[in-house]
Amino acid sequence: MSAAAPGPGPAPGSAPHLQAPPSPADPRVPAQRSASSQAAAPEATALQAPSPPLSQSTFQDASPDAVLIRRTMAEVAPVADKVTSYFYALLFVRHPDLRSLFPAAMDAQRDRLLKALLTAAEHIDNTEVLVAYLQNLGRGHRKYGTRAEHYPAVGECLIGALSKYASGIWTAETEAAWVRAYTTISQVMIDAAAADELRAPAWWYAEVVSHDLRTRDVAVVTVRPDQPYPFLAGQYTSLETPWWPRVWRHYSFASAPRSDGLLSFHVKAVPTGWLSNSLVHRARPGDILRLGPPAGSMTVDHTTDSGLLCLGGGTGIAPIKALVEDVAEHGERRRVEVFYGARTDLDLYDIDTMLRLQQSHPWLSVRAVIDQQAHVQLPDAIRDYGPWNEFDAYLSGPPGMIRSGVHTLRDVGIPSERIRHDSVEELVSAG
């Protein structure tokens, strides 16, 4: 989601780390290098929760383009809903052919664009984080069936919306910075999609083979994909049901790769969650779902013998279980400490499975943390154990738990680079 450079390359002072492609003639409507017939769709997803309001310190040591982009985002933050509404209105009025790429109801879609832009703005000078995020976004958006030539329309409408609602600070330099960013970012996505097309389909069909209702609102759904589905324990995918076309939600794999090729997901029906409710209360064996590509970096580093400290809240226990199975299958005996959090004991729907794993593997310890019984909630419960400074930490659960968990883990001595979790908002908002 970014914009094209008006010159042959990044202007002096622009974000220095990403190489922008040569610019088209019209910098407001960037043409894209078509690396394949399919590319990332105009929908965007979030890497992490939006950052707090930008302060003066946010701009220190930032490139000039990054400063302009972040100032724009700070300016439009109070009217974020208006910006996204105006963007989609422009897109669908000027380019009605793109409407079919989006869900019929846009309720869940509306705030994702802004979150993705905040992510890009936050990491605009961080090549490793931004490129990895965008490549994942590009690969994931192949399933929407869009093409590289759709990007100019998205860029045109995005800049139109930003310039309208950031008019107080919008200048020619601001527009040029967004144009450069849009070109560079979108080209990373296009190239990643093209590379992925050479080795994987845009989506997989998967038949539901079992549906286990564990509680009144949690089900374990197991599917059989129509062709091999490569993934790593700890990763996640996106699911689409036949009842809500073009509505995709992210779910973590609940096991390490299996010899029979089956995939399992833990799904909690959330209020107004169209897709989650259909998976929990409507899906049955024989139903056909669609799967997007695997994604996520919350995987085990098997080159080290560091212990694993795993915090799983609610259905966030699914990828934690997969990580435990992965360690076991590699024949390792490194310490794995699992803290399984829930509001009530009835919400510990997978505790029996975790305890059976504990009985089979002496290096594994599983502790349940029940909010209504404990004096502390899940993240803070680890303070009574440890020390943890030699452990790699893994977090999966509600956004609030992730945020407080990261703070707690840093506080007990685990450096940030050894704390692993995926998409705070997007992964867990499985509606």
QUIJO-V218124 format. One line per field, one symbol per residue. phi: phi as a letter, one per 30 degrees, with the letter a starting at -180 (. if undefined). burial: I if it has 9 or more other ideal C-beta (glycine too) atoms within 8 Angstrom, else O. A space follows every 50 residues. Layout:
phi: ???
burial: ???
This chain:
phi: .bbdddcdaedejdedccdddedddcddbddcdddadbaddddbbcdbde ddedceddcdicdedddddddddddcedceddddddeddeddddbddddd dceecceddecdedddddddddcecceddddddddddddddeddidbddd dedddeddddddddccedbdbdddddddddddedddddddddddddddba ddacdbcdcabcddbdbbbcccbcddaebdacejdbbcbbcddbeiccbc bddcadecddidbbbcbcdceideddddddcbdbejdccccdddajbdcd dddbcddccccbcidddeddedddddddddidbddbcccccadbdddddc ddddddddddbddcbbbcbcedcddbdeedddddbjdcdccccbbalded dddddddddddcjcdedccbacfddddcddc
burial: IIIIIIOOOIIOOIIOOIOIOOIIOOIIIIOIOIIIOIIIIIIIIIIIIO OOOIOOOOIOOIIIIIIIIIIIIIIIOOOIOOIIIIIIOIIIOIIOOIOO IIIOOOOIIIIIIIIIIIIIIIIIIOOOIIIIIIIIIIIIIIIIOIOIOI IIIIIIIIIIIIIOIIOOIIOOOIIIIIIIIIIIIIIIIIIIIIIIIOOO OOIIIIIIOOIOOOOOOIIIIIIIIOOOIOIOIIIIIIIIIOOIOIIIII IIIIIIOOOOIIIIIIIIIIOOIIIIIIIIOIIOOOIIIIIIIIIIOIII OOOOOIIIIIIIIIIIIIIIIIIIIIIIOOOIOIOIIIIIIIOOOOIIOI IOOIIOIIOOIOOIOIIIIIIOOIOOIIIIIIIOOOOIOOIIIIIIIIIO IIIIIIIIIIOIOIOOOIIIIIIIIIIIIII
